[in-house]
Amino acid sequence: MGFLDALLGKRKVAGPAKTDRLFAMTTASIALDAEHAIRTNGQAAIVFQPLGTGDFQQIVTEMEELVRSTGGDTGTTLKTADDSYGYRWMIFEDPDIEDLVVGVNAVSDALAVGGYADRTLCAVFAFDETPKGRVYFIYNYKRGQWYPFVPAGGTQQRNTEKELQLKAKLTGELPIEPELERWFPLWGIPI
């Protein structure tokens, strides 16, 4: 919004909230399953860079306890893993994609409310395409955009052709990152 707009009382129309963009995965998963035979494998993760402060640790501990306590009702289980880059993976398991999205969103909201939104790297949702293999959809919190990541074999190769096909198929379903150079591979995903 420019100076003249402020004087004249005009407001810039806000785009969709980033949480709306995260929740787009619930409807996109239906299209993936019905139209492309790509099904959730029941796993998702939120990836963040932990801090050693008491406040940060308290937020993470409270979120872990909350997810575990509500997991009896929803069927969601939680585990954590730290990777070699110093990032923590909070891994959710649940056959219901909506429960996965809600769990990931709850953790990202708690970190944001605590003032640690900048510590959140991404969310990762794992899908299987029978018989071709694993497909990941990565949500970049800083950009508010999704992109597909399709590893090809065991040697840090990616199937960029498949990624571009998925982009074309899901442009109406997910807010896809338009800048392909921002489609960062995540090697060694623990889901």
N, C-alpha and C positions, 0 to 999 in steps of 0.2 A: 504494500500500500504506500503510495507516494504522499508527499507533503500536501499537495493540492486536494487529494482524496480525503485526507484527514480534516482539512478545513471545511470541505463541503459535506462532511458527514458520510461519505461513502465508505463501505467496508468491503474488504476482500472476502469473497466467498471461499470458505474453507473446503478443502477436498475431503475425501473419506478419511475417517479416523484410522490410525494404524491398526487398532484392534479389529476394526471391520475388515481390514485387509487380511489379518491373520485368520479370522473366522471364515473367510472365503474358501478355505480348505475344506470345510464341511460339505459345501455344495460341489466343489471341484472333484472331490473324491467320488461322488455319485456319478459324475460324467466319466471319470477315469475308469470306473468299474463297468458301467453300462456300455460305453461306446468304445473302449480301448482295451478291455480285459486286464486292466492294471488295478490291483486290489491292495488295500492297506495290509501291512503285515502285523498291525496292532502295536507298533512302536513309534514313539516320537521322543524328541529330546530338546531341551533348551540348553544352550551353550553360553557360559558366561565366564568372565575372568574373576575369580574370587579375590577377596581382600582379607587380610589378617585382622581387621578391626573387629571389635566386639559387636558393634552395631550390625555390621554386614553379616557376621556369623550368626547373629540372633535371627535376622530375617530369613536366612537360608534354613536354619534349624526349624523355625516356626513353619515355614512352607513345607518342609519335609514331613513334619508331624501332622500338618493339616491334610496333606495328600494321603498319608498313610491311614489317618483316622477316618477319612471319607471313602477310602478305597474299598472298605467292606460293602458300602452301599453301591458304589459305581463299578466295582470290579477292577479298579485301576491299581496297579502296583508301581512302586518307585524304587529305583536304585541309582547310585551315583558312580561316576568314574572320572578320574583326572587323566588328561592326555599329556603327551610329552611337551606340549607348548604351554602348559600351565593353565589350561582351561578346564573348567568343571562341566561335566555333562550330567544333567538331571534327566534320567531316562524313565519315561512313562511307558507302561505296557497295559493295553486295554483293547479288546476287539472293536470297541465303538470309537470311531474317529472323532465324534463330538466330545467324548470324554477326554480324549488326547488333547484336542484343541483347548478345552477349558482348563485342563491341568497346566499346559504350557503358558496359557494366558495368565493364570493365577500367579505363577512364579514371576513372569515378566512384570505384571502389575505391582507385585510386592516389592520387587527391586526398584521399580520406577518411583513408587511412593516413598521409599526409603532414600531416594536421591541417588540411586545407583544405576539408572537406565543406561548410562554410558558404558557400563561393564558388560552389558548383554551383547553377545556377538550375533547369534542367530537361533532359529528354531529349525529342526530337521525332522521331516516325516518320511518314514520308510514305506515303500510300496514294492510289490512283487509283480512282475510281468511274466506269466507262465508261457513258454518255458525259457524265456530270454534272460531273466535275472532281475537284479535289484535296481530300483529307480528311487532316487531321493528327490524330495522337494525341499528347498532351503528358503527360509524366510529371513531376509536381511533386515533387522530391526532399524538400523540407521537410515536405510533407504525406503523402508516400507514396501518392499517388492519381493516377489518370489522368483525363483529360477530352478529349473531341473538340473540334476546332476546324475549322470549315468556312468558309473565306472565300467571299464571294459577290461575284464581279466584281472589278474592279480598284480600287475606291474604298473602302477600309477599311470594308467592310460584311461582316457575317457572317450565315450562314444558321443562325439559332438553332433554327428548326424541325427542320432536319436534325440538328443537334447533339443535341437532345432525343430524336429518334428513335434515334440511335446509342446514347445513354445507356440507353434502354429495352431495346434489343437486346443490349447487352453487359454489363449489370449482373452476370450470372452468370459472365462471362468475365474481366472486369477489375475491380479495385477502383476504382470511379468516384467522383470527388470529389462528395460529396452537396451541398455548398454552391455553388450556381450562380454566386454572385458571385465565386467564386475561379477561375472558368473564364476566365483572362486571355487575351485575344487576343495573338498574336505576329505582328505585321505585318512583311512583308519577309523571311519565312523563306527562307534561301538553298538550300532543297532542294525 
